[in-house]
Every structure is written in structure tokens, then in C-alpha cells.
């Protein structure tokens, strides 16, 4: 089970940190990702962090502004979002890939809404 939190209303240029607490076994050997879905748009991948190889992926639209990280001791994945833009407004979801590769996300959290005002 994944529980995302940290969303809210922020002005453009501001920052937010999303958290995703993961329950269950095997946290440290899984891959995790943050995805988002804006109104009227398809869900897109924002950032992923793999266990195998430690690879990190960022969408071009967030590179240099967002940082994904994980705390294995707390079973938590974070998404630090800086220099937020109105186009970052979306519901953000965390997901887990139990293979560890970061390509097959099978379990999803409930989502947390991020609204960036101009």
C-alpha cells in the first residue's frame, strides 16, 4: 500500500515536497516512481528511481527542478519540487515496481493534488 501526501496550493516559483510512505515487505529492493495527471491530459511519468543499478529518470519538463529520493529506513519515497510552474498543476501519484527495474509499475497510491498559481 502506498500513501502519498504533501500536495497543496503554491505560487509559481515555490516549492513542495511530496512523500510516499510504502507499507509491506521489500521496500529496499523495489523501484519507485512519481507520475502526474493534469485535467484533460494523460498520466505521465515524472521521475523514477530504480533499485537495480540505482538509475534515476526525470521527464525533460522537470529536469533540474525536481528531485526524487528514497529513505529505506523510513520506507518513504520523496519528490522535491522546486521552481514550480503553473503547468506542474496535476494530481501526483506514487507507484512501485517490485521487479526493481523501474519499468513495470503495478501498485499505485491514491494521489495528491498539486496546484501552482501564476
Short mmCIF file of the C-alpha atoms (twelve columns), coordinates in Angstrom:
data_MODEL
# 
_entry.id   MODEL 
# 
loop_
_atom_site.group_PDB 
_atom_site.id 
_atom_site.type_symbol 
_atom_site.label_atom_id 
_atom_site.label_alt_id 
_atom_site.label_comp_id 
_atom_site.label_asym_id 
_atom_site.label_seq_id 
_atom_site.Cartn_x 
_atom_site.Cartn_y 
_atom_site.Cartn_z 
_atom_site.pdbx_PDB_model_num 
ATOM 1   C CA . UNK A 1   0.000  0.000  0.000   1 
ATOM 2   C CA . UNK A 2   1.238  3.457  -0.890  1 
ATOM 3   C CA . UNK A 3   0.156  6.655  0.840   1 
ATOM 4   C CA . UNK A 4   1.077  9.909  -0.888  1 
ATOM 5   C CA . UNK A 5   0.952  13.289 0.798   1 
ATOM 6   C CA . UNK A 6   2.401  16.776 0.615   1 
ATOM 7   C CA . UNK A 7   0.363  18.329 -2.154  1 
ATOM 8   C CA . UNK A 8   -1.210 21.739 -1.881  1 
ATOM 9   C CA . UNK A 9   -1.532 25.196 -3.353  1 
ATOM 10  C CA . UNK A 10  1.667  27.095 -4.066  1 
ATOM 11  C CA . UNK A 11  2.601  30.151 -6.103  1 
ATOM 12  C CA . UNK A 12  4.735  29.846 -9.200  1 
ATOM 13  C CA . UNK A 13  8.391  29.674 -8.240  1 
ATOM 14  C CA . UNK A 14  7.616  27.984 -4.957  1 
ATOM 15  C CA . UNK A 15  8.484  24.541 -3.666  1 
ATOM 16  C CA . UNK A 16  6.725  21.469 -2.332  1 
ATOM 17  C CA . UNK A 17  7.933  18.094 -1.141  1 
ATOM 18  C CA . UNK A 18  5.766  15.077 -1.768  1 
ATOM 19  C CA . UNK A 19  6.112  11.971 0.360   1 
ATOM 20  C CA . UNK A 20  5.007  8.429  -0.328  1 
ATOM 21  C CA . UNK A 21  5.005  6.002  2.580   1 
ATOM 22  C CA . UNK A 22  5.062  2.391  1.464   1 
ATOM 23  C CA . UNK A 23  3.819  -0.452 3.606   1 
ATOM 24  C CA . UNK A 24  4.765  -4.062 3.122   1 
ATOM 25  C CA . UNK A 25  7.953  -6.005 2.651   1 
ATOM 26  C CA . UNK A 26  10.792 -5.493 0.258   1 
ATOM 27  C CA . UNK A 27  10.879 -1.711 0.142   1 
ATOM 28  C CA . UNK A 28  14.634 -1.514 -0.323  1 
ATOM 29  C CA . UNK A 29  14.685 -3.791 -3.373  1 
ATOM 30  C CA . UNK A 30  11.857 -2.169 -5.290  1 
ATOM 31  C CA . UNK A 31  11.788 0.684  -7.767  1 
ATOM 32  C CA . UNK A 32  9.520  3.678  -7.263  1 
ATOM 33  C CA . UNK A 33  8.105  6.369  -9.419  1 
ATOM 34  C CA . UNK A 34  6.160  9.584  -9.333  1 
ATOM 35  C CA . UNK A 35  3.588  10.199 -12.033 1 
ATOM 36  C CA . UNK A 36  1.124  13.001 -12.625 1 
ATOM 37  C CA . UNK A 37  -2.113 13.598 -14.430 1 
ATOM 38  C CA . UNK A 38  -3.351 17.057 -15.276 1 
ATOM 39  C CA . UNK A 39  -7.010 17.751 -16.100 1 
ATOM 40  C CA . UNK A 40  -7.832 16.551 -19.590 1 
ATOM 41  C CA . UNK A 41  -4.415 15.010 -20.093 1 
ATOM 42  C CA . UNK A 42  -2.960 11.538 -19.940 1 
ATOM 43  C CA . UNK A 43  -0.910 10.375 -16.998 1 
ATOM 44  C CA . UNK A 44  2.795  10.954 -17.463 1 
ATOM 45  C CA . UNK A 45  5.937  9.789  -15.745 1 
ATOM 46  C CA . UNK A 46  7.685  12.494 -13.743 1 
ATOM 47  C CA . UNK A 47  10.565 10.688 -12.049 1 
ATOM 48  C CA . UNK A 48  11.580 7.134  -11.260 1 
ATOM 49  C CA . UNK A 49  14.255 5.602  -9.087  1 
ATOM 50  C CA . UNK A 50  15.311 2.037  -9.676  1 
ATOM 51  C CA . UNK A 51  16.825 -0.355 -7.204  1 
ATOM 52  C CA . UNK A 52  18.759 -2.250 -9.882  1 
ATOM 53  C CA . UNK A 53  21.659 -0.050 -10.927 1 
ATOM 54  C CA . UNK A 54  20.312 2.864  -8.927  1 
ATOM 55  C CA . UNK A 55  19.162 4.544  -12.125 1 
ATOM 56  C CA . UNK A 56  17.135 7.720  -11.844 1 
ATOM 57  C CA . UNK A 57  14.928 9.062  -14.616 1 
ATOM 58  C CA . UNK A 58  13.374 12.508 -14.954 1 
ATOM 59  C CA . UNK A 59  10.953 13.796 -17.517 1 
ATOM 60  C CA . UNK A 60  12.508 16.582 -19.569 1 
ATOM 61  C CA . UNK A 61  9.906  19.007 -18.272 1 
ATOM 62  C CA . UNK A 62  11.103 18.646 -14.664 1 
ATOM 63  C CA . UNK A 63  14.863 18.106 -15.048 1 
ATOM 64  C CA . UNK A 64  16.825 20.478 -12.863 1 
ATOM 65  C CA . UNK A 65  13.750 21.359 -10.793 1 
ATOM 66  C CA . UNK A 66  12.541 18.083 -9.273  1 
ATOM 67  C CA . UNK A 67  14.498 15.529 -7.264  1 
ATOM 68  C CA . UNK A 68  13.377 12.016 -6.427  1 
ATOM 69  C CA . UNK A 69  14.877 10.255 -3.433  1 
ATOM 70  C CA . UNK A 70  14.221 7.347  -1.139  1 
ATOM 71  C CA . UNK A 71  14.754 6.639  2.540   1 
ATOM 72  C CA . UNK A 72  14.883 2.889  3.008   1 
ATOM 73  C CA . UNK A 73  14.874 3.240  6.794   1 
ATOM 74  C CA . UNK A 74  11.538 5.055  6.651   1 
ATOM 75  C CA . UNK A 75  10.014 3.142  3.715   1 
ATOM 76  C CA . UNK A 76  9.410  6.503  2.090   1 
ATOM 77  C CA . UNK A 77  9.956  7.975  -1.349  1 
ATOM 78  C CA . UNK A 78  10.144 11.728 -1.830  1 
ATOM 79  C CA . UNK A 79  9.715  14.156 -4.683  1 
ATOM 80  C CA . UNK A 80  11.236 17.555 -4.006  1 
ATOM 81  C CA . UNK A 81  9.720  20.055 -6.401  1 
ATOM 82  C CA . UNK A 82  11.355 23.462 -6.805  1 
ATOM 83  C CA . UNK A 83  10.717 26.367 -9.146  1 
ATOM 84  C CA . UNK A 84  7.179  25.180 -9.664  1 
ATOM 85  C CA . UNK A 85  5.281  26.329 -12.719 1 
ATOM 86  C CA . UNK A 86  1.531  26.511 -13.383 1 
ATOM 87  C CA . UNK A 87  1.962  23.658 -15.869 1 
ATOM 88  C CA . UNK A 88  3.061  21.434 -12.984 1 
ATOM 89  C CA . UNK A 89  -0.505 21.512 -11.687 1 
ATOM 90  C CA . UNK A 90  -1.763 17.928 -11.534 1 
ATOM 91  C CA . UNK A 91  -2.634 15.030 -9.299  1 
ATOM 92  C CA . UNK A 92  0.616  13.314 -8.405  1 
ATOM 93  C CA . UNK A 93  0.749  9.583  -7.827  1 
ATOM 94  C CA . UNK A 94  3.463  7.349  -6.448  1 
ATOM 95  C CA . UNK A 95  3.862  3.804  -7.678  1 
ATOM 96  C CA . UNK A 96  6.014  0.753  -7.036  1 
ATOM 97  C CA . UNK A 97  7.740  -1.667 -9.394  1 
ATOM 98  C CA . UNK A 98  8.542  -4.787 -7.404  1 
ATOM 99  C CA . UNK A 99  10.962 -6.052 -10.051 1 
ATOM 100 C CA . UNK A 100 13.324 -3.253 -9.101  1 
ATOM 101 C CA . UNK A 101 13.934 -2.178 -12.683 1 
ATOM 102 C CA . UNK A 102 11.657 0.849  -12.769 1 
ATOM 103 C CA . UNK A 103 9.685  -0.107 -15.877 1 
ATOM 104 C CA . UNK A 104 6.630  -2.012 -14.638 1 
ATOM 105 C CA . UNK A 105 4.670  -0.152 -12.002 1 
ATOM 106 C CA . UNK A 106 1.886  -2.354 -10.727 1 
ATOM 107 C CA . UNK A 107 0.713  -0.716 -7.491  1 
ATOM 108 C CA . UNK A 108 -0.375 2.873  -7.109  1 
ATOM 109 C CA . UNK A 109 -1.142 5.305  -4.329  1 
ATOM 110 C CA . UNK A 110 -4.250 7.451  -4.128  1 
ATOM 111 C CA . UNK A 111 -2.721 10.664 -5.455  1 
ATOM 112 C CA . UNK A 112 -2.100 14.101 -4.002  1 
ATOM 113 C CA . UNK A 113 -3.161 17.327 -5.717  1 
ATOM 114 C CA . UNK A 114 -0.593 19.977 -6.547  1 
ATOM 115 C CA . UNK A 115 -1.902 23.343 -7.691  1 
ATOM 116 C CA . UNK A 116 0.510  26.032 -8.846  1 
ATOM 117 C CA . UNK A 117 -0.927 29.506 -9.231  1 
ATOM 118 C CA . UNK A 118 0.544  32.102 -11.572 1 
# 
